Amino acid sequence: MFAFKMSSPVEVIRGLSERMKRRRIQHGLTQRELATRSNVSYGSLRLFEESGKISLESLVKIAFVLEAEAEFDHLFPSRPPQNIDDVVDRPLKQRVRRR
């Protein structure tokens, strides 16, 4: 059967910041070293690890330093067709309106 994982935005953010911190430690970097290498302020990095608050631009910079940038490709994947109507209607939905 299907396994549904229910989580809130707060839980997603907390998990993301915890995974980033683990990755930072695995790379043997201090917060200051990662901040310097990623060109993200030390305060922003500290705030992210403590509260999960960070700009998307800073998060992407950190991901590049921690060799995790490819994981953003999985954030909003295309949804596979669920039924024949999705396949038949898809070209119409994807059509760009030109003026």
N, C-alpha and C positions, 0 to 999 in steps of 0.2 A: 504494500500500500504506500501512500505518499507520506513523507515526513515533513511536517510544517514546522518551521522555526519562527516563533513569534518573538520579535524584539522591538524595542522602541528606538527612536533616534538617539536617545541618551546612551543606550546600550551599544549601539553601533559605533558611536563616537568613542566611547570608553574602550571598546575592543580595538578600534583602530589605533588609538594613542598607545595602548598597552603593547600591541604588536610592533608598532614603530619603535618603542623603547627597547623591546627585546632585540629587535634587529640592530639597533644602534649598539647595544651592549655586545652582541655577537660579532659586530665589526670592530670591537675594541675601541669605540669612540666615546669620549666624554660629551656632555651636552655642549660645552664650549667648542670642542673640535668639530662636531657636526654642524653647529651654527656657522662656524667660520667656513668650512668646506662647502656648505650649501648656500652661503650668502643670505642666511636667515638670521635675524637678530637672536641673541641668546635669550632675551626675555620672551620672544615669541615661541621659541622651542620649549623653554621651561613651562610656559603657560599651556602649550599643547599637551605636554606630558602630564601636567597636573589636572587640567580641566577639559582637554579635548578641543579647545578653541584655537583655530588657526585659519589663515586665509588659504584658499585653494592653491594660489600661486606658491606660497611657502611650502605647502604640503607636497606639491609636485617637485620642487627643488630638493627637498629632503629625500623624496623617493628616488631621485636620480643618484644621489650620493650613496644611498643604501641599496642600490641596484634592484629597486622594486618598481621602476617606472612602467614596465610592461604590464603590471597588474592593473593599471588604469584601463587597459583595453577591455577588461572583463567587467567594467562597472555598469555599462548600459548596453548589453548585447542585444542584437536583433532578436526579436521573438520568433521562434519557428511557427509555421502555419499550424493552426489547431484543427482546421477543417477545410473542406474543399472551397468554401466561400472565401476563406482567407487567401487561397491561391488564386482564385479567379478574380477577386476584387483588388488584390495587391497592386497590379499595375496602375489602376485608376487612382488609388490612394497615393501612390508615389509620384504621380504626374505633377510636374511643376507648372503652375499657371504663369503664362507669359503675357506681358502687356504690350 
